[in-house]
Amino acid sequence: MMNQKGGVGKTTTTVNLAAALAKRGRRVLRVDLDPQAHASMHLGVEHEGPSVYALLTHTNAAGEHDARSVLADAVVRVGPRLRVIPAETDLAGAELELASASNRHGRLRAALELLSRGEGGPDITLIDCPPSLGLLTLNALAAAREVIVPMQAHFLALQGVGKLLETVSLMSQDLNPALRVAGIVLCMHDAQATLSREVVADLRGFLEQASGTDLPWAGARVFDPPIRRNVKLAEAPSFGQTVFDYAPTAAGAEDYLALAADVDAETDRRPDEADADPAPEVVVVDRPASAPSADAPAAP
């Protein structure tokens, strides 16, 4: 989940989309890569052990990157199918610490690959990026297969999406050739506003122009439905809950469940790649968060 503009609903979308996908029966891992740790706070996760900071910076006695030894303790269970790797404020210093480190852009990818190889690994991993283009965001882009852009239907936000897509294009040429843009999620949306309708029309037209090209956003689209402006979505974080726990009948809960169905349908079911030297199983520590479960039980 990426947008270099702050305040567009990125963290709200990451948290509630992850919970909605878990409710649909998917095993979901949500990674908080923002030093503000808002996605972690949203779920009431209190940091007790290693965080994503340790996954990026921990080294062994030989000075080599070693995510394996801290990975199990960094994963927090917050629901039957929802796990979180939380952030902490120390993450702000990771960019300086890793400035001259080896494989500094691929450290998150290495850690997540260990999880995906373990038994019971996630079906979907959602990464909440900081609202800036630095080493943390580059780690996310190097690890991801797809980028989803949460945005508001405002003119300046539309201009920012163009710059963001240029960044994704550069990453796909160098660090991650498989990277593509899955689409746009409209947040805090007012479908009745003339400006909103004009911006959405421009956005759809821009994406359609890329159809048939080799651009990373050639297959991107605007996901349905847009997320309506809903006060319950703004209130839920203060209780350390997703909207499904705080106000399960609210418009925000309805919208994110419908969005999860749309995103789930678009998710590629890529077959597992053969690995001659598979990593050992990663045991996830069931360390409950302080808030109630972010995921109600669902049929398997």
TORLO-436597 format. One record per residue (C-alpha): x, y, z; residue in three letters. Coordinates in steps of 0.5 Angstrom, whole numbers, plus 500, padded with zeros to 3 digits. Example, Ala and Ser with C-alpha at 12.3 -4.5 7.8 and 13.67 -1.06 7.14 Angstrom:
2
((525 491 516) ala)
((527 498 514) ser)
This chain:
300
((500 500 500) met)
((504 506 498) met)
((502 514 497) asn)
((508 519 498) gln)
((502 524 500) lys)
((500 523 507) gly)
((493 523 510) gly)
((490 519 504) val)
((487 513 508) gly)
((493 509 507) lys)
((494 506 514) thr)
((486 506 515) thr)
((486 502 508) thr)
((492 497 510) thr)
((489 495 517) val)
((481 494 515) asn)
((483 491 508) leu)
((487 486 512) ala)
((482 484 517) ala)
((477 484 511) ala)
((481 479 507) leu)
((482 475 514) ala)
((475 475 515) lys)
((474 472 508) arg)
((478 466 510) gly)
((485 468 507) arg)
((491 468 512) arg)
((494 475 512) val)
((500 478 514) leu)
((500 486 515) arg)
((507 489 516) val)
((508 496 519) asp)
((513 500 515) leu)
((512 507 518) asp)
((516 509 523) pro)
((510 513 526) gln)
((507 506 528) ala)
((500 508 526) his)
((498 501 523) ala)
((500 498 529) ser)
((497 503 534) met)
((490 502 530) his)
((490 495 532) leu)
((492 496 539) gly)
((499 492 538) val)
((504 494 544) glu)
((511 493 542) his)
((514 487 547) glu)
((519 484 542) gly)
((523 485 536) pro)
((519 489 531) ser)
((520 490 523) val)
((526 495 525) tyr)
((530 488 528) ala)
((528 485 521) leu)
((532 490 517) leu)
((538 491 522) thr)
((539 485 526) his)
((546 482 524) thr)
((550 476 527) asn)
((556 475 530) ala)
((560 475 523) ala)
((556 482 521) gly)
((551 479 516) glu)
((544 481 516) his)
((540 475 520) asp)
((533 476 520) ala)
((532 469 521) arg)
((533 469 529) ser)
((528 475 530) val)
((523 473 526) leu)
((519 469 530) ala)
((518 473 536) asp)
((517 479 531) ala)
((510 476 528) val)
((504 478 533) val)
((498 474 532) arg)
((491 479 533) val)
((486 474 530) gly)
((485 467 528) pro)
((488 469 521) arg)
((491 476 522) leu)
((498 477 524) arg)
((502 483 524) val)
((509 485 524) ile)
((509 492 528) pro)
((513 498 527) ala)
((517 502 533) glu)
((520 509 533) thr)
((527 507 532) asp)
((525 505 525) leu)
((526 512 523) ala)
((534 511 524) gly)
((534 505 520) ala)
((535 509 513) glu)
((542 512 516) leu)
((544 505 519) glu)
((543 501 513) leu)
((546 507 508) ala)
((552 503 507) ser)
((550 496 509) ala)
((550 490 504) ser)
((543 488 500) asn)
((540 494 504) arg)
((534 494 499) his)
((533 487 499) gly)
((532 486 507) arg)
((525 486 508) leu)
((524 481 502) arg)
((529 476 505) ala)
((525 476 511) ala)
((518 475 508) leu)
((521 470 504) glu)
((523 466 510) leu)
((516 467 513) leu)
((513 465 506) ser)
((517 458 506) arg)
((514 456 513) gly)
((508 452 514) glu)
((502 456 515) gly)
((505 462 511) gly)
((501 468 509) pro)
((497 468 503) asp)
((497 475 502) ile)
((502 480 506) thr)
((500 488 506) leu)
((505 493 507) ile)
((504 499 510) asp)
((509 504 507) cys)
((511 511 510) pro)
((509 517 506) pro)
((516 518 503) ser)
((520 515 498) leu)
((526 513 502) gly)
((530 506 504) leu)
((524 503 508) leu)
((519 504 502) thr)
((524 502 497) leu)
((525 495 501) asn)
((517 495 501) ala)
((518 496 493) leu)
((523 490 492) ala)
((519 485 496) ala)
((512 486 493) ala)
((509 483 487) arg)
((504 489 487) glu)
((502 496 489) val)
((496 499 491) ile)
((495 506 491) val)
((490 509 496) pro)
((488 516 494) met)
((483 521 495) gln)
((479 524 489) ala)
((483 531 489) his)
((487 534 484) phe)
((493 534 487) leu)
((493 527 489) ala)
((492 526 482) leu)
((498 529 480) gln)
((502 525 486) gly)
((500 519 483) val)
((503 520 477) gly)
((510 521 480) lys)
((509 515 484) leu)
((508 511 478) leu)
((514 513 475) glu)
((518 511 482) thr)
((515 504 481) val)
((517 504 473) ser)
((524 505 476) leu)
((524 500 481) met)
((521 495 476) ser)
((527 496 471) gln)
((532 495 477) asp)
((531 492 483) leu)
((524 488 482) asn)
((522 487 475) pro)
((516 483 477) ala)
((513 489 480) leu)
((506 492 478) arg)
((501 496 480) val)
((495 493 481) ala)
((490 499 482) gly)
((487 505 486) ile)
((483 505 492) val)
((479 511 493) leu)
((478 513 500) cys)
((474 518 504) met)
((470 519 497) his)
((464 523 496) asp)
((461 521 489) ala)
((456 527 489) gln)
((462 532 489) ala)
((463 534 481) thr)
((471 535 483) leu)
((471 527 485) ser)
((467 525 479) arg)
((472 529 474) glu)
((478 526 478) val)
((476 519 478) val)
((474 520 470) ala)
((481 523 469) asp)
((484 517 473) leu)
((480 512 469) arg)
((482 515 462) gly)
((490 515 464) phe)
((490 508 466) leu)
((486 506 460) glu)
((492 509 456) gln)
((497 504 459) ala)
((493 498 457) ser)
((497 494 452) gly)
((503 497 454) thr)
((509 494 458) asp)
((508 499 463) leu)
((508 497 470) pro)
((501 500 471) trp)
((498 497 464) ala)
((493 492 468) gly)
((491 497 473) ala)
((484 499 475) arg)
((480 503 480) val)
((478 498 485) phe)
((470 498 487) asp)
((467 500 491) pro)
((470 507 493) pro)
((471 508 501) ile)
((466 513 503) arg)
((467 518 508) arg)
((465 515 515) asn)
((466 517 522) val)
((467 510 525) lys)
((473 509 521) leu)
((476 515 524) ala)
((474 513 531) glu)
((476 506 531) ala)
((484 507 532) pro)
((483 510 538) ser)
((480 504 541) phe)
((485 500 538) gly)
((480 496 533) gln)
((479 495 526) thr)
((472 498 524) val)
((469 491 524) phe)
((470 490 531) asp)
((468 497 533) tyr)
((462 498 528) ala)
((461 492 524) pro)
((455 495 521) thr)
((458 502 519) ala)
((458 504 512) ala)
((466 503 512) gly)
((465 496 514) ala)
((461 494 509) glu)
((466 498 504) asp)
((472 494 506) tyr)
((469 488 506) leu)
((466 489 499) ala)
((473 492 497) leu)
((477 485 500) ala)
((472 481 495) ala)
((475 485 489) asp)
((482 485 491) val)
((481 478 493) asp)
((479 476 486) ala)
((485 480 483) glu)
((490 477 487) thr)
((494 472 483) asp)
((495 465 485) arg)
((502 464 483) arg)
((504 457 484) pro)
((510 456 489) asp)
((517 456 486) glu)
((521 450 487) ala)
((527 451 492) asp)
((532 446 492) ala)
((534 449 499) asp)
((528 450 503) pro)
((528 455 509) ala)
((526 451 516) pro)
((519 452 518) glu)
((518 459 522) val)
((514 458 528) val)
((510 464 529) val)
((509 466 536) val)
((502 467 539) asp)
((503 473 543) arg)
((496 477 543) pro)
((495 484 542) ala)
((492 488 548) ser)
((486 490 544) ala)
((480 485 542) pro)
((481 480 536) ser)
((481 484 529) ala)
((478 478 526) asp)
((471 475 527) ala)
((471 467 526) pro)
((470 465 519) ala)
((468 459 516) ala)
((474 456 513) pro)
